[in-house]
Amino acid sequence: MKFPYLLSFCISLFAIDSDYTPPLQCTSHVYRTQEDGLEISYSAVAGTLPLSSSDGAPLADLFFIAYLAENAAVERPLTFVFPGGPGGSCGAEVLCTFGPKRLQTPQEGKALLPPYTIIDNPQSLLPWTDLVFIDPAGVGFSQFSDELEEKEEAQLLSVDGDIAALGNFVRTFIAYFERWNSPKYLSGISYGTVRCCGLAEYLSRYDVSLHGIILMGSAMDFSTLVGQRNQPLPDCLLLPTFAATAWYHGRLWPEAPIEEVVDYARRFALTDYASFMLQPYRFDPREQNAFYAKLAYLIGLPLETVRRYSGRFDEDLYTTEFMALDRKVIGGLDTRYIGDLSSASRCYAEDPSYRDMQGIFCAFNAYLQQELEFDLPFESYTIYSSQSWDFSTYDSFAWPDVFQRLRRALIRNPSMKVFSGSGYYDCRTPFYATEYCFDHMDLPLSYRNNLQFEYYKAGHGFVFDLPSLQKLKDDLTRFYTQSLRIGFPASG
C-alpha cells in the first residue's frame, strides 16, 4: 500500500523562516460590468510560494495569480482554481473562466490569429469571491528547485504527491494572507477535478473545511473513462454523448429536445447495451443484427460500421468514423466541431475542437506583461510532466479513483456543497460517467441537497462557448448563494 500523504515532509514557508517574504508582484485594478454598472477595486497579486522538505531543503516554487477585492471583509469567500492536465498551467483558467479579465469567445469575435482582445469579464465571480489561480509544480511559472533530486521530483509528478503539494500551498496561502476565517472553495476543470476531490479530503485532515467544490468536466474515476476490450463500462457511459452528437448533426430525432434524447440514451445504455456487452455471444445472429441496427440509429453511424466494430466505440474511433465517408473528423473535446482529416492516422492535434484554445497563451503572456507587470519564462503545457506522471494512488488500483475521497470528505463535512458541470458533447469526460460516479458514491439520500448538477450545450471546454459560460455564471451564482447558507443535512 502506498503512503497516502506522500509529501507530508512539505511544510509552509513560515516553519522555514518566519521573516521570509515571498517574491510578489502586486498591481491595482478596477473591475467594471456594463450590465449593472458594478465597480470593484481589486489587487492582482502574482508571484510564487515555496515548497520545502521538513529539513528545509527547497523542492519547488509554485506560481499563482490572486485577485483580491480591496477594502473587503476578512470573511470574504476565497476560491482556489486548479488547471487540468496533468501538465497544464493556469493560463486558460485565468483568461477563459471567471477571472476579472477574459479572452473573447468565438461568438464574440475571437480570431485564430492575433491581435487577441481581452475584456472585462461579465461572467467573473469576483463580485462573490476572491480568486486564486495556481500552477502545479513543473508547469507554467512553477519551477522545480535546481537542487531537487530525481526521486523527489518523481514524487511531485504523481497523483498523491501533487495533491499534497497543492494542499500545502493552500495552507501556506491562507496563512500568509491571513484568510483562515474565509469561506473556502476549490474549483477544477478536467484533471483539476481529481485535484479538487483529493484536496477536499487532504485539507480536512488539517482542519481546513470547505464550503464547496466546483467540478467541471469531471475525471473522478479513470476506470469509467479508459476503455479496455474486456471492460465495456467506458463505452457504455459514452453512449448518451454519442446520441447527443447524432442529434446535433441531424441524424437522430431533430424535432426532440436534447434532454429527451440523452435521457432515452441513458436508459438504452443501462438496459440494451450493457446487457448485450456483458454476454455478446449468447445472442443469436438475428438478435445481434437487431441490436446493431438499434445502436447504429441511436449513435448516428452506418450499420456496417457498427457491426464491423461489434458495437464498441471509444472517443477516437467514433469521432473518426462519424464522417469518414466525407474524409472529415469531428471533435473529441466537442463533437459539434468538424475538421478535415489530414492523414490516415488520427492524432489529438487534428481534433478540430482544439481551435477554441488557439491563441490563449499568447494572450495570457501579453496580459501578464502589460497588465500584471510580470515577465518570466513560461511553459503553457509541459509534455514531460504529463508523460512522467504516476497515476497510481494509495487507495485504488492502476488508475485514479478519487470519488470515494470526495465521499469521505462529505461525510466528514456534511455542510460542504458540490457543483458538477458537464458538456453534452464531451467525449473526453462524458457526463454520464460523472453521473455514474455520483450514483455509486453510496451517500445517504439526505446528501442530495449538497449536490448541484448542471449541463451545457457544448463540450469538454464549455467555458469557451459564450451561452454556456453565461449559464455557468448564473449556475455558480446560485451555488455560492446556497452554499454560504447551508446547514447540516437531515439525518437518515
FENQUITA-V272466 format. One record per residue. N is the residue number from 1. PSI is psi in whole degrees, 0 to 359 (NA if undefined). Layout:
n = [N;N]
psi = [PSI;PSI]
This chain:
n = [1;2;3;4;5;6;7;8;9;10;11;12;13;14;15;16;17;18;19;20;21;22;23;24;25;26;27;28;29;30;31;32;33;34;35;36;37;38;39;40;41;42;43;44;45;46;47;48;49;50;51;52;53;54;55;56;57;58;59;60;61;62;63;64;65;66;67;68;69;70;71;72;73;74;75;76;77;78;79;80;81;82;83;84;85;86;87;88;89;90;91;92;93;94;95;96;97;98;99;100;101;102;103;104;105;106;107;108;109;110;111;112;113;114;115;116;117;118;119;120;121;122;123;124;125;126;127;128;129;130;131;132;133;134;135;136;137;138;139;140;141;142;143;144;145;146;147;148;149;150;151;152;153;154;155;156;157;158;159;160;161;162;163;164;165;166;167;168;169;170;171;172;173;174;175;176;177;178;179;180;181;182;183;184;185;186;187;188;189;190;191;192;193;194;195;196;197;198;199;200;201;202;203;204;205;206;207;208;209;210;211;212;213;214;215;216;217;218;219;220;221;222;223;224;225;226;227;228;229;230;231;232;233;234;235;236;237;238;239;240;241;242;243;244;245;246;247;248;249;250;251;252;253;254;255;256;257;258;259;260;261;262;263;264;265;266;267;268;269;270;271;272;273;274;275;276;277;278;279;280;281;282;283;284;285;286;287;288;289;290;291;292;293;294;295;296;297;298;299;300;301;302;303;304;305;306;307;308;309;310;311;312;313;314;315;316;317;318;319;320;321;322;323;324;325;326;327;328;329;330;331;332;333;334;335;336;337;338;339;340;341;342;343;344;345;346;347;348;349;350;351;352;353;354;355;356;357;358;359;360;361;362;363;364;365;366;367;368;369;370;371;372;373;374;375;376;377;378;379;380;381;382;383;384;385;386;387;388;389;390;391;392;393;394;395;396;397;398;399;400;401;402;403;404;405;406;407;408;409;410;411;412;413;414;415;416;417;418;419;420;421;422;423;424;425;426;427;428;429;430;431;432;433;434;435;436;437;438;439;440;441;442;443;444;445;446;447;448;449;450;451;452;453;454;455;456;457;458;459;460;461;462;463;464;465;466;467;468;469;470;471;472;473;474;475;476;477;478;479;480;481;482;483;484;485;486;487;488;489;490;491;492]
psi = [129;154;139;331;78;325;41;345;352;132;165;162;335;329;340;312;110;342;4;135;117;152;107;142;119;127;153;141;170;126;127;142;138;333;311;8;22;139;129;121;132;158;137;115;118;134;197;151;143;149;134;157;172;339;10;2;133;139;311;161;122;125;148;159;122;134;111;119;136;150;32;162;149;333;11;138;152;125;125;128;127;140;173;201;240;153;351;150;179;1;315;321;321;314;359;5;255;28;172;339;149;143;141;147;165;325;339;1;12;130;163;336;152;162;145;147;125;131;161;129;108;340;14;149;7;328;340;333;148;155;138;116;135;137;120;168;133;1;161;234;358;120;141;150;145;338;0;133;157;322;318;323;319;324;321;331;59;163;306;324;320;316;317;319;314;326;319;327;313;314;321;317;313;318;314;319;8;55;29;327;7;141;133;140;154;144;139;151;136;239;340;336;328;315;317;314;317;319;327;317;317;313;328;333;347;20;28;98;142;142;327;164;147;116;123;120;62;142;65;331;108;342;344;355;331;111;151;159;327;9;89;0;312;322;320;318;348;341;315;327;319;320;319;322;313;320;315;321;13;19;356;119;60;340;347;151;153;325;322;322;310;332;319;319;324;312;319;319;320;332;283;308;309;319;318;314;338;340;58;329;9;358;142;167;322;317;323;315;320;319;314;322;317;317;316;318;320;320;3;28;155;146;320;323;316;318;323;322;16;31;9;117;129;185;310;316;316;312;337;321;340;319;35;325;336;8;45;160;155;163;150;320;325;108;0;337;143;135;169;142;121;347;171;332;125;142;165;331;340;6;114;341;351;348;330;331;355;129;353;315;338;314;322;317;319;319;316;315;317;326;323;354;42;127;106;163;137;139;114;325;130;107;322;315;318;314;333;2;134;108;354;150;168;342;19;166;132;285;152;143;93;1;338;333;320;320;314;324;322;319;321;326;80;3;352;137;150;126;132;118;133;148;138;332;29;112;341;315;80;144;329;331;321;315;320;315;314;325;331;16;344;44;147;151;334;342;356;329;346;345;135;117;131;149;146;142;61;195;212;315;59;348;345;352;119;310;323;320;321;318;320;317;314;319;318;330;317;321;312;318;315;322;331;349;2;143;182;142;155;153;155;NA]
